[in-house]
Amino acid sequence: MSGIPFSSWLPRSSKVICAPAVRSLIVPETSTSPAPARALTRAAIATAMPAMSDPNFSRTLTFVCEHNERGALGIVVNRPIDVTLEALFRQVEIPLDDAALGGEPVFFGGPVQFDHGFVLHRPVGAWKSTLPVGEIGLTTSRDILEAMAAGKGPGEQLVALGYAGWAPGQLEDEIRRNGWLTVEADIDLIFNTPPEERYDAAMHALGVNSANLSEEAGHA
């Protein structure tokens, strides 16, 4: 999936460790046989576990937008970067006069195609290039940015650079090895909870205290 291109324009202070087209996460082996992975569907949230060794995904929530025989694709929804929508819109030469919107952060969506933009939004709407995921849309076309600038965009949106991608069977294997805990997506958490509170809020919804979570945790 190709997002909205922004080239290599990010400020030098926007540091991120990038990865190849398909991420290869190394999760520590355990001495016991891994538990069967929970069936993973679209519109799930993958919550990074303490066993996560990839710094790109430590304490992240990833909204899984697509999962099929070709692999999986998701957007990290709780890691803002030091780039605002005002700066992003200025780079793509779209006038933006809404100061409140312009002050919102852009998010690190994942290490794949970090120079491309992806917009998660509700409602789905009718844009040129949108993947509907339940009541959320993932749009990769410029028209949604133009509509946002004109005050005609979706009611809720999260703009991210890059995405997380997994080869066939890779995400399931990482779940079996306690790399991720998967839960049904809470859409309000994505759009209405402050980014710094989303990880703990997702854990709290499961009745889990993330501070006490061990590397041997299982699946919800």
C-alpha positions as CSV (number, residue, x, y, z in Angstrom):
1,M,0.0,0.0,0.0
2,S,1.5,3.3,-1.1
3,G,0.8,6.4,1.0
4,I,0.8,10.1,0.2
5,P,4.5,10.9,-0.7
6,F,6.3,13.6,1.4
7,S,9.9,12.8,0.2
8,S,12.7,13.1,2.7
9,W,11.7,16.4,4.2
10,L,11.4,15.6,7.9
11,P,13.3,17.8,10.3
12,R,16.6,16.3,11.6
13,S,15.1,16.2,15.1
14,S,12.5,13.7,13.9
15,K,14.5,10.6,14.7
16,V,13.3,7.1,13.9
17,I,14.9,3.8,13.3
18,C,13.8,2.6,9.9
19,A,13.5,-1.0,8.7
20,P,13.2,-2.9,5.4
21,A,10.0,-3.3,3.5
22,V,8.9,-6.1,5.8
23,R,10.0,-5.8,9.4
24,S,11.9,-8.6,11.0
25,L,11.2,-8.6,14.8
26,I,13.4,-10.8,17.0
27,V,11.5,-11.9,20.1
28,P,13.4,-13.9,22.8
29,E,12.8,-17.6,22.8
30,T,11.2,-19.1,25.8
31,S,11.9,-22.4,27.5
32,T,8.3,-23.6,27.1
33,S,6.3,-24.3,24.0
34,P,4.5,-21.2,22.7
35,A,0.7,-21.0,23.2
36,P,-1.5,-21.1,20.1
37,A,-1.9,-17.6,18.6
38,R,-5.3,-16.0,18.9
39,A,-7.0,-15.6,15.6
40,L,-6.2,-12.2,14.4
41,T,-8.6,-10.1,12.3
42,R,-8.8,-6.7,10.8
43,A,-9.8,-3.9,13.2
44,A,-7.7,-5.4,16.0
45,I,-5.1,-3.6,18.1
46,A,-1.7,-5.3,18.6
47,T,-0.2,-4.2,21.9
48,A,3.5,-4.6,22.2
49,M,4.6,-6.8,25.1
50,P,7.7,-6.5,27.3
51,A,9.4,-9.2,25.1
52,M,9.4,-6.7,22.3
53,S,13.1,-6.2,21.2
54,D,12.5,-3.8,18.3
55,P,12.8,-0.2,19.6
56,N,10.4,0.9,16.8
57,F,7.6,-0.9,18.6
58,S,8.3,-0.7,22.3
59,R,5.1,0.2,24.2
60,T,3.2,0.7,21.0
61,L,-0.4,0.1,20.0
62,T,-0.8,-0.8,16.3
63,F,-4.2,-0.7,14.6
64,V,-4.3,-3.7,12.2
65,C,-5.9,-2.5,9.0
66,E,-5.4,-5.6,6.9
67,H,-4.6,-9.2,7.6
68,N,-4.8,-12.0,5.1
69,E,-2.8,-14.7,3.3
70,R,-0.4,-12.0,2.0
71,G,0.5,-10.8,5.5
72,A,-0.6,-7.9,7.7
73,L,-0.5,-4.1,7.7
74,G,-1.0,-1.7,10.6
75,I,-0.6,1.8,11.8
76,V,1.0,2.7,15.2
77,V,-1.5,5.0,16.9
78,N,0.3,6.1,20.1
79,R,3.6,7.6,19.0
80,P,3.5,11.2,17.9
81,I,6.6,12.7,16.4
82,D,7.9,16.3,16.6
83,V,6.2,17.3,13.3
84,T,2.9,19.1,13.2
85,L,0.2,19.0,10.6
86,E,1.0,22.6,9.8
87,A,4.5,21.7,8.8
88,L,3.3,18.7,6.8
89,F,0.6,20.7,4.9
90,R,3.1,23.4,4.2
91,Q,5.5,20.8,2.7
92,V,2.8,19.5,0.3
93,E,1.7,23.1,-0.5
94,I,-1.8,22.8,0.9
95,P,-2.9,26.1,2.7
96,L,-4.0,25.4,6.2
97,D,-5.6,28.2,8.2
98,D,-7.0,26.1,11.0
99,A,-4.6,26.8,13.9
100,A,-6.0,24.0,16.1
101,L,-5.7,21.4,13.3
102,G,-2.3,22.7,12.4
103,G,-1.0,22.2,15.9
104,E,-1.9,18.5,16.0
105,P,1.0,16.1,15.8
106,V,1.9,13.7,13.0
107,F,2.4,10.1,14.2
108,F,5.0,7.5,13.6
109,G,2.9,4.9,11.8
110,G,5.7,2.4,11.4
111,P,9.1,2.0,9.8
112,V,7.9,1.0,6.3
113,Q,7.6,3.9,3.8
114,F,8.3,6.5,6.4
115,D,8.3,9.2,3.7
116,H,4.7,8.5,2.9
117,G,1.6,9.6,4.7
118,F,-1.4,7.5,5.8
119,V,-4.6,8.9,7.3
120,L,-6.8,6.9,9.7
121,H,-10.2,8.5,10.0
122,R,-13.8,8.2,11.1
123,P,-16.2,8.1,9.3
124,V,-14.9,6.2,6.2
125,G,-16.3,8.7,3.7
126,A,-15.6,8.6,0.0
127,W,-12.0,9.4,-0.9
128,K,-10.0,8.4,-4.0
129,S,-7.9,5.7,-2.2
130,T,-9.4,4.3,1.0
131,L,-9.2,1.0,2.7
132,P,-12.4,0.6,4.8
133,V,-11.8,-1.1,8.2
134,G,-15.2,-1.3,9.9
135,E,-16.1,2.3,10.9
136,I,-12.6,3.5,10.2
137,G,-11.0,4.3,6.9
138,L,-7.3,4.3,6.0
139,T,-6.8,6.8,3.2
140,T,-3.6,7.3,1.1
141,S,-4.8,10.0,-1.4
142,R,-4.1,13.7,-1.3
143,D,-7.8,14.7,-1.5
144,I,-8.4,14.0,2.2
145,L,-5.7,16.4,3.1
146,E,-7.2,19.1,0.9
147,A,-10.6,18.5,2.5
148,M,-9.2,18.7,6.0
149,A,-7.5,22.0,5.1
150,A,-10.9,23.3,3.8
151,G,-12.7,22.3,6.9
152,K,-14.5,19.5,5.0
153,G,-12.5,16.5,6.3
154,P,-13.6,13.6,8.4
155,G,-14.8,14.2,12.0
156,E,-11.8,12.4,13.5
157,Q,-8.4,11.7,11.9
158,L,-4.9,10.6,12.8
159,V,-2.2,11.4,10.2
160,A,0.8,9.1,10.3
161,L,4.1,8.7,8.4
162,G,4.9,5.1,7.5
163,Y,3.3,1.8,8.5
164,A,4.0,-1.6,10.0
165,G,4.1,-4.5,7.7
166,W,4.4,-8.3,8.3
167,A,5.1,-11.1,5.8
168,P,2.6,-14.1,5.7
169,G,2.6,-15.8,9.1
170,Q,5.1,-13.4,10.6
171,L,2.7,-11.6,12.9
172,E,1.1,-14.9,14.1
173,D,4.5,-16.2,15.0
174,E,5.4,-13.0,16.9
175,I,2.1,-13.4,18.8
176,R,2.9,-17.0,19.7
177,R,6.2,-15.9,21.0
178,N,4.7,-13.2,23.3
179,G,5.7,-10.3,21.1
180,W,2.2,-8.9,20.9
181,L,-1.1,-9.1,22.8
182,T,-4.1,-8.6,20.5
183,V,-7.4,-7.1,21.5
184,E,-10.5,-5.9,19.8
185,A,-10.0,-2.3,18.6
186,D,-11.5,0.5,20.7
187,I,-12.0,3.2,18.2
188,D,-12.7,5.9,20.8
189,L,-9.3,5.1,22.4
190,I,-7.6,5.8,19.1
191,F,-9.2,9.2,18.5
192,N,-10.3,10.5,21.9
193,T,-7.6,9.4,24.4
194,P,-4.3,11.4,24.7
195,P,-1.5,9.6,22.8
196,E,0.6,9.2,26.0
197,E,-2.3,7.5,27.8
198,R,-3.4,5.0,25.0
199,Y,-1.0,2.2,25.9
200,D,-2.0,2.0,29.5
201,A,-5.6,2.6,28.7
202,A,-5.6,-0.4,26.4
203,M,-4.1,-2.5,29.1
204,H,-6.5,-1.2,31.7
205,A,-9.4,-2.2,29.5
206,L,-8.1,-5.8,29.8
207,G,-7.7,-5.5,33.5
208,V,-3.9,-5.5,33.2
209,N,-1.4,-3.3,34.9
210,S,1.3,-2.7,32.3
211,A,3.9,-2.0,35.0
212,N,3.4,-5.6,36.3
213,L,3.3,-7.2,32.9
214,S,6.0,-9.9,32.6
215,E,7.8,-11.2,29.5
216,E,6.0,-14.5,29.9
217,A,2.5,-12.9,29.6
218,G,0.0,-14.8,27.5
219,H,-2.8,-13.8,25.1
220,A,-6.1,-12.0,26.0
